[in-house]
């Protein structure tokens, strides 16, 4: 069962750190040195290089909230989830990516919206006509024309307006950016589910650590009582020295185990505090025990239908495919003509008081004839991105089915393990009680008692690990069917 505990925790951490879902495979990769914006650069959840360079999973970190309080903070499961949803680093980074995607959409939209600007200028100039290549005959009917003109000046105040009337490339790029923005929003929702998953796992690990501390303390007390009784019997001459030595070794083994589990529990609390944004050094206690409660899960087909309809990472992947289609269309549309309009109106004269209104209106039709290989290159790149996104979507659909099936199998197995572990704890305690009675009655030596204590310790560890695995399976199932944020609180609420 201890292997089950470690494998379950390792699987979850690998899923978070290894980015097994597209929602983690792409948290916040929205910025690019290139001015081109494509679906492969979407903000729909990619880890930025600045985060990756930290060599840490952002969902295990946070931004601290508040200051350290001298009071011990009671922390319920719901409080931990709520704090994580406010302060977890992975979610904060993803919220920033939504802002970046919104900015990218406005950038693409700006090519379609009117551009209005104004300017005021006061100009003073002097020109050398000879330097410009202008030569005038000396016998000009206008007399001698000077080679140096000026200085002269004029004043100009003007408003400029330009508007794209028809440009398929800009239209499709704006639609692609809008789809990327929607993907980023879905990815933000998916990041919330991942925060619930990460915080829920950290809280469950801390609960298991606390249970191990309580169990280890009880085992130390039991070993202490056995050692004291054996030492008294040795002094009375009814027990050999080997029994005392054996009991002493057992006591020190349990004391050493207590030191280890206390240290593990302290580190588990630190990991939980880091994930939810508690200030460093803040003392807190866990108020939840999360007892065993069987869960009646949905059937496979119903779970799969719900997962495809509800999982935000799947919806984000769909939006990324739509975005890639629009960007591919935009690249193809570079072959088509575009129509634009520009106008300006202003006041031009020697001085503001000696001026007159002037205007200019221009309509332009731009027809690409031979832009080299640029359009062909853009189309190839956009087509490659579209194919990649479609392949990733197909892979994600298969991965969702795998995760749903795995979560249902784990939940069933963990439920059976808890029931067996509960029975094992009862049997081990009965065995220990009978062994102690037999030792007290002088029927046997304390070796039987020590072995029974070992059985009780192993049974308790199996029960704690199986209970952790069962509750973790609930969280994984809620995540797999796209019900994490709402489902985890309901699945793991105290009864």
LINGILIN-V673076 format. One record per pair of residues at least 24 apart in sequence whose ideal C-beta (glycine too) atoms are under 7 Angstrom apart, sorted by sequence separation. I is the first residue (numbers start at 1). GAP is how many residues later the second one is. If there is no record, write none. Layout:
# LINGILIN-V673076
i={I	I}
gap={GAP	GAP}
This chain:
# LINGILIN-V673076
i={63	126	226	227	340	431	432	62	125	126	62	63	125	339	62	124	125	223	224	428	429	61	223	337	338	428	59	63	124	337	123	337	27	58	59	123	223	428	58	122	335	220	334	425	58	121	219	220	424	425	120	216	220	421	424	425	119	17	118	335	16	118	216	217	334	421	422	51	216	421	16	117	334	116	216	421	114	115	331	332	213	331	418	45	114	212	213	417	418	331	112	209	213	414	417	418	111	212	43	328	43	209	210	327	328	414	415	209	414	43	43	112	327	328	111	112	209	414	324	325	112	206	324	411	27	205	206	410	411	28	108	109	324	27	28	108	206	407	410	411	27	30	37	28	321	28	31	108	202	203	320	321	407	408	27	30	202	407	30	37	105	321	104	105	202	407	30	317	318	104	105	199	210	317	404	198	199	403	404	101	102	207	317	101	206	207	207	314	101	207	313	98	204	314	97	98	311	98	308	94	95	307	94	94	304	307	91	304	90	91	303	90	91	90	300	303	85	88	300	85	84	297	297	81	84	295	81	80	81	193	294	190	80	189	190	187	77	186	190	292	186	187	186	183	186	59	44	59	183	39	43	182	183	42	60	44	59	37	44	179	183	39	42	43	42	44	45	44	179	180	179	45	45	176	179	176	175	176	172	173	176	172	173	172	169	172	23	27	169	168	169	23	23	168	24	312	23	167	310	311	166	310	166	307	310	165	307	165	292	306	307	164	165	306	163	16	162	163	292	303	162	295	162	297	161	290	16	161	161	160	159	158	159	88	158	159	88	158	12	87	88	157	87	156	157	84	86	80	84	156	83	83	154	155	154	155	9	80	154	155	295	153	155	247	155	246	250	246	243	290	293	243	250	238	246	290	291	289	288	73	75	73	75	68	72	73	74	75	76	77	62	65	67	72	75	76	61	62	64	66	68	69	72	74	77	60	62	63	68	60	62	64	64	230	226	226	223	222	219	219	215	215	212	211	208	208	204	204	204	45	201	44	201	44	200	44	42	197	39	42	197	39	39	193	197	39	196	200	23	38	196	23	22	193	21	193	196	200	23	192	22	22	38	40	39	38	40	39	22	22	81	78	77	1	1	2	1	5	12	1	4	8	2	5	1	5	8	1	4}
gap={24	24	24	24	24	24	24	25	25	25	26	26	26	26	27	27	27	27	27	27	27	28	28	28	28	28	29	29	29	29	30	30	31	31	31	31	31	31	32	33	33	34	34	34	35	35	35	35	35	35	37	38	38	38	38	38	39	40	40	40	41	41	41	41	41	41	41	42	42	42	43	43	44	45	45	45	47	47	47	47	48	48	48	49	49	49	49	49	49	51	52	52	52	52	52	52	53	53	54	54	55	55	55	55	55	55	55	56	56	57	58	58	58	58	59	59	59	59	61	61	62	62	62	62	63	63	63	63	63	65	65	65	65	66	66	66	66	66	66	66	67	67	67	68	68	69	69	69	69	69	69	69	69	69	70	70	70	70	71	71	72	72	73	73	73	73	74	75	75	76	76	76	76	76	76	77	77	77	77	79	79	79	79	80	80	81	82	82	83	83	83	86	86	86	87	87	89	90	92	93	93	93	94	97	97	97	100	100	101	101	101	104	104	105	105	105	107	107	108	110	111	111	114	115	115	116	118	119	119	119	121	122	123	123	123	125	126	126	126	126	129	129	130	133	133	135	136	136	136	137	137	137	137	138	138	139	139	140	140	140	140	141	141	141	142	142	142	143	143	143	144	145	146	147	147	150	151	151	154	154	154	157	157	158	161	161	164	164	164	165	165	167	168	168	170	170	171	171	171	171	172	172	173	173	173	174	174	175	175	175	175	176	176	176	177	178	178	178	178	178	179	179	180	180	181	181	182	182	183	184	185	186	186	187	187	187	188	188	189	189	189	189	190	190	190	191	191	192	192	192	193	194	194	194	195	195	196	196	196	196	196	197	197	199	200	200	200	201	202	202	202	203	203	204	204	204	204	205	206	209	209	210	210	211	211	211	211	211	211	211	212	212	212	212	212	212	213	213	213	213	213	213	213	213	213	214	214	214	214	215	215	215	216	216	220	223	230	231	234	238	245	249	252	253	256	260	264	267	268	271	271	272	274	275	275	276	278	278	281	281	282	284	285	286	287	288	288	288	289	289	289	290	291	291	292	292	292	292	293	293	294	295	344	345	346	347	348	350	370	374	408	411	415	416	420	459	460	460	460	461	461	461	463	463	464	464	464	465	465}
